[in-house]
Amino acid sequence: MVDAKLQSVLSSLAQPAKDLEAQSPGQRAPDARYVKLNTNENPFPLPTMVWRSAISALERQYLYPEDDNIGLREAAANAYGFSKDHVIAGNGSSELLGLIYRAFLAPGDSVAMLSPGFSFNRKLAVLQSAKFLEVLWSDSHSIPIDQLLFGPAKDAKFILLANPNNPTGTFAPIADIERLVAQSDRLVVLDEAYVDFAPDNGLRLVRRHPNLLLLRTLSKSYAAAGIRVGFGLGHPELIGRLRNIQNVFNMNVIAHAVGVSILSHRAAYEENHRHIRHERERVAAALRHFGFRVAPSHTNFLLARVPNGQDGRWWHAALEREGVLVAVFPDDGLDHCIRISIGTKEQMDSFLAAVAAISERLKRGG
Ligand SMILES: Cc1ncc(COP(=O)(O)O)c(C=O)c1O
């Protein structure tokens, strides 16, 4: 009886993820004919010198990558003005988020996130058997400091916020974040995945506040989501605790080479960032013309409230039928919204043409 034996083996194993839904089958990369605007990628090629560094890294494919990501951490430390002891590197900032949960939470502990926020955090809390407290951004998308410090989240082991925030695209002034960090005696994790599209950033706070851990990624503004490079910046004691539990040789030689090269060629991305800001505003204006309500964005995506009559899921399905993929957030109180990543001019033209066609059909009652 293989099944009975399997059942007995499974029940003898710990199951930290038992509160999660059954493993989803995963999704294949969509057909290249789709216009993919659902995961906030930056669909531009790497600058030539960064691309060359990836190719020459392939010549070292038989070697393990450098121990403890030293060269990559040094490059990030130089770029951001710290020593390498202030830096941890990982396979994207999502790997670093996972480390933070594992390093700093025991079963039964609680963690607080400003909500709506990056929903991957919910899964990480469940995996750690931790309580996940969602504290709503205030109406004006400012930080509800008193609620975080004195409300039900006051015992949370750490507070998480993304700035600019995903999925809202909103940006909170750094002075407000500093007030929270200064008044809190807890760890604050500031996820700056989209910060290169924003007017300011929290790097200077890392120097002033030992209870701040800042996350960066090369996935969004540096067009390297598939290479998987992210950084954590914070006090060496905090960073040391994370490095202690990290896998050996966790990153690969291509990620090292591309990461180092991007960090020393950041100026090569200025045109890319200009393009994204420009397209973002063009698309926002066009969407308003079709009756969408679009929140001001400081990221490479837009969150748009769809016109009355339909909800976000309806538009998601209608756009998919037109060959355009966008994201929806029905579990985050955003039933009437869609999130659109900003891509090339051609991709955004295709998106707007799809919106025009759908709006026209709706007008005709079809
Ligand atoms: C707010 C936020 N943080 C972190 C990530 C993870 O990025 P990566 O793991 O690619 O660095 C994302 C990706 O969508 C995000 O939106």
Ligand as a Chemical Component Dictionary entry (heavy atoms), coordinates in Angstrom:
data_LIG
# 
_chem_comp.id                   LIG 
_chem_comp.type                 NON-POLYMER 
_chem_comp.pdbx_formal_charge   0 
_chem_comp.three_letter_code    LIG 
# 
loop_
_chem_comp_atom.comp_id 
_chem_comp_atom.atom_id 
_chem_comp_atom.alt_atom_id 
_chem_comp_atom.type_symbol 
_chem_comp_atom.charge 
_chem_comp_atom.model_Cartn_x 
_chem_comp_atom.model_Cartn_y 
_chem_comp_atom.model_Cartn_z 
_chem_comp_atom.pdbx_ordinal 
LIG C1 C1 C 0 7.395  45.838 -3.118 1  
LIG C2 C2 C 0 8.175  44.705 -3.688 2  
LIG N1 N1 N 0 9.174  44.184 -2.975 3  
LIG C3 C3 C 0 9.923  43.173 -3.442 4  
LIG C4 C4 C 0 9.669  42.615 -4.673 5  
LIG C5 C5 C 0 10.508 41.445 -5.103 6  
LIG O1 O1 O 0 11.382 41.769 -6.086 7  
LIG P1 P1 P 0 12.629 40.851 -6.438 8  
LIG O2 O2 O 0 12.519 39.594 -5.646 9  
LIG O3 O3 O 0 12.544 40.612 -7.886 10 
LIG O4 O4 O 0 13.820 41.647 -6.037 11 
LIG C6 C6 C 0 8.628  43.101 -5.453 12 
LIG C7 C7 C 0 8.317  42.504 -6.770 13 
LIG O5 O5 O 0 7.303  42.692 -7.364 14 
LIG C8 C8 C 0 7.854  44.185 -4.948 15 
LIG O6 O6 O 0 6.830  44.693 -5.636 16 
# 
loop_
_chem_comp_bond.comp_id 
_chem_comp_bond.atom_id_1 
_chem_comp_bond.atom_id_2 
_chem_comp_bond.value_order 
_chem_comp_bond.pdbx_ordinal 
LIG C1 C2 SING 1  
LIG C2 N1 SING 2  
LIG C2 C8 DOUB 3  
LIG N1 C3 DOUB 4  
LIG C3 C4 SING 5  
LIG C4 C5 SING 6  
LIG C4 C6 DOUB 7  
LIG C5 O1 SING 8  
LIG O1 P1 SING 9  
LIG P1 O2 DOUB 10 
LIG P1 O3 SING 11 
LIG P1 O4 SING 12 
LIG C6 C7 SING 13 
LIG C6 C8 SING 14 
LIG C7 O5 DOUB 15 
LIG C8 O6 SING 16 
# 
